[in-house]
C-alpha cells in the first residue's frame, strides 16, 4: 500500500481508536505503524486508542506534511512536488522495524502498563501481541497473525459489550419527556453567568467544572448560623493598595497563608476582606479557593492546561459579599449538604433574589426534587443536577426533572452538561433517582454480607445523612442497633464507623485507611475488623463465611432487579441510560456493558429465577421483590432485545 498523507496543523488528530471497541487496527495497522514510527510509539498509540496532534504524528513519520489553514492548496503543491519520486522506501512490506532489537523489553514494559491501566481488558493485550509480531515475523506472516487476532476479538464478548457501550453513551443525550418534548424540539436558555451555593468538596468541584468550560462562577458559602446573607468578597488582582484601612479589616494572602492589616500589600492572587461576621464561612471560602487553585495547578502539571489558561479560569471565579450578588445569574447550583430543610431554605432565598428566568439546580443525590421545588414560586425552573465526587474528575452528570420542571429547563441543564464535558443522563425524580437508588440495593446486600469493597472508600458521612433523612421522614430514630426500617432489613454497620469519625478519604480512614501521600489507594485496617466484630456482638449476630460468588450474585442481581423497577416506573427512559450511569458513576467495566446488558447476556429467565430465589431467602428486603417488567420479559420463550424492553410497559404488550 502506497500513499502520501497530509494533515492540518492544530486541527487534525491521528489515532487508532479500534481498541476502544475491543478490536485492534485492521488493514495491517499493527504491522505497518511500527515500521513507520517505531515500536514504542506504536504500542502506546494502538493500545490506548488516544489521538495525537498532527505535529506529533509528523514528528514520528506518520504523516508527510502538516498544512496550515489553506489545506487544499498546500496539498496540491505537495502532491505536485512528490510526483515522480521513487517509491521503494515507501513500500512498508520491505521496510524493517527500526527498534526490533528491543522488542522484548518494550513489550514487557508495555504489557505491565497495559495490565494496570486497562485491567481486565483483552484487546490492548492482543494489540501488543500483534505489534510484537511485526518485529519478530516477516511482514506477510505478521499480517496473517493480525487477521486471526482481530477475528478472535470481533467474535468475543468484550468487543460486543464495548460496541454496545459506544452506542449506549451516544444515545443518552437524545432525551425525551413524557409530555413529548425532546432534544430536537426544545431550545435551551442561554447560560452566561452561574452561581454555586456551598464551597465544600462538591461546590468547589462543580465550580472547577464550570470555569474550565469558560463559564463565570460566583461561589457562595453560608455562615456558621446557616444564613446566606453575610459572605466574603473576592477579587482578582495583581497589586492591591489599601490606605487607612480599618483595624478590623484583614487582607489574606493565598500564596503565603498570612494576614496583614492596614497600609499596602502586593499579592499574586486573591484578596480576602473579612466582614464583621461569618468567620467560619470566610475560612471555608478561603480554603475552597485554595483547593480550586490547587486542582487547576495539577491540571497544568499534566499538560492539560497552560498557566495562562489557569489564570483565565481563576479570573472568572469570584465570591459574593451577599447572596444578592446572584441576582443576575442565569443558573445557580445549590451544593449544600444532604438535608431537605436546609436545601428548601436555600431555594426559598434564591427564589426571592434571583431573576425570574434563573434556573435553580440542586446537587442533591437522593432527595425529591418536587419537595425542594415547593419552597419556590417557580417549580418549573427547578431541576436536579447530581454531580459525582470528585466533580471535576467524574464524568457523569445525572440531571433530574420533577413533575413541574419545564422542558426548557431540562434542555438548559442537558446543554450545560454538554458544555462542561459531562456524560449527561436525564432521569425522573424519586428517592435516590437512578444512580443511588440502584446502587443502594447493591450496597445493602454488600453490607449485609459484611464484605466491603472499594465502592465504599468514601462518603460514609454522606451515607449516614441519607439514612437519617429516610428515618426522619418516617418519624423514626435510626441507631446502630436498628435492624429494620419501614419493615426493611437494614445494616447500620456504616453508622458504627461514622461514630468513630471514619468518614472515608476526607478523614484518612473509613472502611479502609489512607496514606495522605496516596489517598486513592485503600489500605486494609485491622481496626475495622474490630468494629465489625463489636457491632455484630452488639446486634447479637452470628457471622458466617459467605462464598465470594454469592456476594457478587446478591449485590449484582439486587441492582439488576431494582433497575427493572426503575424502568417500570419510567424513572429512566431506556436500559442504556442505567448502564451508562453505572459505567460513569460506579466504574462498572465498559467491557461488561452494565447491569442490564449483563442481564441480557445471562438471559432474563435465569435472572428472574435468581431474583426469586433470593426473595425467598431474604423476604425482608423489598429490593428482592421481583420486578413485574422482569417477570413479563422472562415469561417469553425467546429473549426480547434490550431496545424493546420498555415496549412491554404499554398495554398492547402485556
C-alpha positions, 0 to 999 in steps of 0.5 A, spaced: 500 500 500 502 506 497 500 513 499 502 520 501 498 523 507 497 530 509 494 533 515 492 540 518 496 543 523 492 544 530 486 541 527 487 534 525 488 528 530 491 521 528 489 515 532 487 508 532 481 508 536 479 500 534 481 498 541 476 502 544 471 497 541 475 491 543 478 490 536 485 492 534 487 496 527 485 492 521 488 493 514 495 491 517 495 497 522 499 493 527 504 491 522 505 497 518 505 503 524 511 500 527 515 500 521 513 507 520 514 510 527 517 505 531 515 500 536 514 504 542 510 509 539 506 504 536 504 500 542 502 506 546 498 509 540 494 502 538 493 500 545 490 506 548 486 508 542 488 516 544 489 521 538 495 525 537 496 532 534 498 532 527 505 535 529 506 529 533 504 524 528 509 528 523 514 528 528 514 520 528 513 519 520 506 518 520 504 523 516 508 527 510 506 534 511 502 538 516 498 544 512 496 550 515 489 553 514 489 553 506 489 545 506 487 544 499 492 548 496 498 546 500 496 539 498 496 540 491 503 543 491 505 537 495 502 532 491 505 536 485 512 536 488 512 528 490 510 526 483 515 522 480 519 520 486 521 513 487 517 509 491 521 503 494 522 506 501 515 507 501 513 500 500 512 498 508 512 490 506 520 491 505 521 496 510 524 493 517 522 495 524 527 500 526 527 498 534 526 490 533 532 489 537 528 491 543 522 488 542 522 484 548 523 489 553 518 494 550 513 489 550 514 487 557 514 494 559 508 495 555 504 489 557 505 491 565 502 498 563 497 495 559 495 490 565 494 496 570 491 501 566 486 497 562 485 491 567 481 486 565 481 488 558 483 483 552 484 487 546 490 492 548 493 485 550 492 482 543 494 489 540 501 488 543 501 481 541 500 483 534 505 489 534 510 484 537 509 480 531 511 485 526 518 485 529 519 478 530 515 475 523 516 477 516 511 482 514 506 477 510 506 472 516 505 478 521 499 480 517 496 473 517 497 473 525 493 480 525 487 477 521 486 471 526 487 476 532 482 481 530 477 475 528 478 472 535 476 479 538 470 481 533 467 474 535 468 475 543 464 478 548 468 484 550 468 487 543 460 486 543 459 489 550 464 495 548 460 496 541 454 496 545 457 501 550 459 506 544 452 506 542 449 506 549 453 513 551 451 516 544 444 515 545 443 518 552 443 525 550 437 524 545 432 525 551 425 525 551 419 527 556 413 524 557 409 530 555 413 529 548 418 534 548 425 532 546 432 534 544 430 536 537 424 540 539 426 544 545 431 550 545 435 551 551 436 558 555 442 561 554 447 560 560 452 566 561 453 567 568 452 561 574 452 561 581 454 555 586 451 555 593 456 551 598 464 551 597 465 544 600 468 538 596 462 538 591 461 546 590 468 547 589 468 541 584 462 543 580 465 550 580 472 547 577 467 544 572 464 550 570 470 555 569 474 550 565 468 550 560 469 558 560 463 559 564 463 565 570 462 562 577 460 566 583 461 561 589 457 562 595 458 559 602 453 560 608 455 562 615 456 558 621 448 560 623 446 557 616 444 564 613 446 566 606 446 573 607 453 575 610 459 572 605 466 574 603 468 578 597 473 576 592 477 579 587 482 578 582 488 582 582 495 583 581 497 589 586 492 591 591 493 598 595 489 599 601 490 606 605 487 607 612 484 601 612 480 599 618 483 595 624 478 590 623 479 589 616 484 583 614 487 582 607 489 574 606 494 572 602 493 565 598 500 564 596 503 565 603 497 563 608 498 570 612 494 576 614 496 583 614 492 589 616 492 596 614 497 600 609 499 596 602 500 589 600 502 586 593 499 579 592 499 574 586 492 572 587 486 573 591 484 578 596 480 576 602 476 582 606 473 579 612 466 582 614 464 583 621 461 576 621 461 569 618 468 567 620 467 560 619 464 561 612 470 566 610 475 560 612 471 555 608 471 560 602 478 561 603 480 554 603 475 552 597 479 557 593 485 554 595 483 547 593 480 550 586 487 553 585 490 547 587 486 542 582 487 547 576 495 547 578 495 539 577 491 540 571 497 544 568 502 539 571 499 534 566 499 538 560 492 539 560 492 546 561 497 552 560 498 557 566 495 562 562 489 558 561 489 557 569 489 564 570 483 565 565 479 560 569 481 563 576 479 570 573 472 568 572 471 565 579 469 570 584 465 570 591 459 574 593 459 579 599 451 577 599 447 572 596 444 578 592 450 578 588 446 572 584 441 576 582 443 576 575 445 569 574 442 565 569 443 558 573 445 557 580 447 550 583 445 549 590 451 544 593 449 544 600 449 538 604 444 532 604 438 535 608 431 537 605 430 543 610 436 546 609 436 545 601 428 548 601 431 554 605 436 555 600 431 555 594 426 559 598 432 565 598 434 564 591 427 564 589 426 571 592 433 574 589 434 571 583 431 573 576 425 570 574 428 566 568 434 563 573 434 556 573 435 553 580 439 546 580 440 542 586 446 537 587 442 533 591 443 525 590 437 522 593 432 527 595 425 529 591 426 534 587 418 536 587 419 537 595 425 542 594 421 545 588 415 547 593 419 552 597 419 556 590 414 560 586 417 557 580 417 549 580 418 549 573 425 552 573 427 547 578 431 541 576 436 536 579 443 536 577 447 530 581 454 531 580 459 525 582 465 526 587 470 528 585 466 533 580 471 535 576 474 528 575 467 524 574 464 524 568 457 523 569 452 528 570 445 525 572 440 531 571 433 530 574 426 533 572 420 533 577 413 533 575 413 541 574 420 542 571 419 545 564 422 542 558 426 548 557 429 547 563 431 540 562 434 542 555 438 548 559 441 543 564 442 537 558 446 543 554 450 545 560 452 538 561 454 538 554 458 544 555 462 542 561 464 535 558 459 531 562 456 524 560 449 527 561 443 522 563 436 525 564 432 521 569 425 522 573 425 524 580 424 519 586 428 517 592 435 516 590 433 517 582 437 512 578 444 512 580 443 511 588 437 508 588 440 502 584 446 502 587 443 502 594 440 495 593 447 493 591 450 496 597 445 493 602 446 486 600 454 488 600 453 490 607 449 485 609 454 480 607 459 484 611 464 484 605 466 491 603 469 493 597 472 499 594 465 502 592 465 504 599 472 508 600 468 514 601 462 518 603 460 514 609 458 521 612 454 522 606 451 515 607 449 516 614 445 523 612 441 519 607 439 514 612 437 519 617 433 523 612 429 516 610 428 515 618 426 522 619 421 522 614 418 516 617 418 519 624 423 514 626 430 514 630 435 510 626 441 507 631 446 502 630 442 497 633 436 498 628 435 492 624 429 494 620 426 500 617 419 501 614 419 493 615 426 493 611 432 489 613 437 494 614 445 494 616 447 500 620 454 497 620 456 504 616 453 508 622 458 504 627 464 507 623 461 514 622 461 514 630 468 513 630 469 519 625 471 514 619 468 518 614 472 515 608 478 519 604 476 526 607 478 523 614 484 518 612 480 512 614 473 509 613 472 502 611 479 502 609 485 507 611 489 512 607 496 514 606 495 522 605 501 521 600 496 516 596 489 517 598 486 513 592 489 507 594 485 503 600 489 500 605 486 494 609 485 496 617 485 491 622 481 496 626 475 495 622 475 488 623 474 490 630 468 494 629 465 489 625 466 484 630 463 489 636 457 491 632 455 484 630 456 482 638 452 488 639 446 486 634 447 479 637 449 476 630 452 470 628 457 471 622 458 466 617 463 465 611 459 467 605 462 464 598 465 470 594 460 468 588 454 469 592 456 476 594 457 478 587 450 474 585 446 478 591 449 485 590 449 484 582 442 481 581 439 486 587 441 492 582 439 488 576 432 487 579 431 494 582 433 497 575 427 493 572 423 497 577 426 503 575 424 502 568 417 500 570 416 506 573 419 510 567 424 513 572 429 512 566 427 512 559 431 506 556 436 500 559 442 504 556 441 510 560 442 505 567 448 502 564 451 508 562 450 511 569 453 505 572 459 505 567 460 513 569 458 513 576 460 506 579 466 504 574 462 498 572 467 495 566 465 498 559 467 491 557 461 488 561 456 493 558 452 494 565 447 491 569 442 490 564 446 488 558 449 483 563 442 481 564 441 480 557 447 476 556 445 471 562 438 471 559 432 474 563 429 467 565 435 465 569 435 472 572 428 472 574 429 465 577 435 468 581 431 474 583 426 469 586 430 465 589 433 470 593 426 473 595 425 467 598 431 467 602 431 474 604 423 476 604 425 482 608 428 486 603 423 489 598 429 490 593 428 482 592 421 483 590 421 481 583 420 486 578 413 485 574 417 488 567 422 482 569 417 477 570 413 479 563 420 479 559 422 472 562 415 469 561 417 469 553 420 463 550 425 467 546 429 473 549 426 480 547 432 485 545 434 490 550 431 496 545 424 493 546 424 492 553 420 498 555 415 496 549 412 491 554 410 497 559 404 499 554 398 495 554 398 492 547 404 488 550 402 485 556 
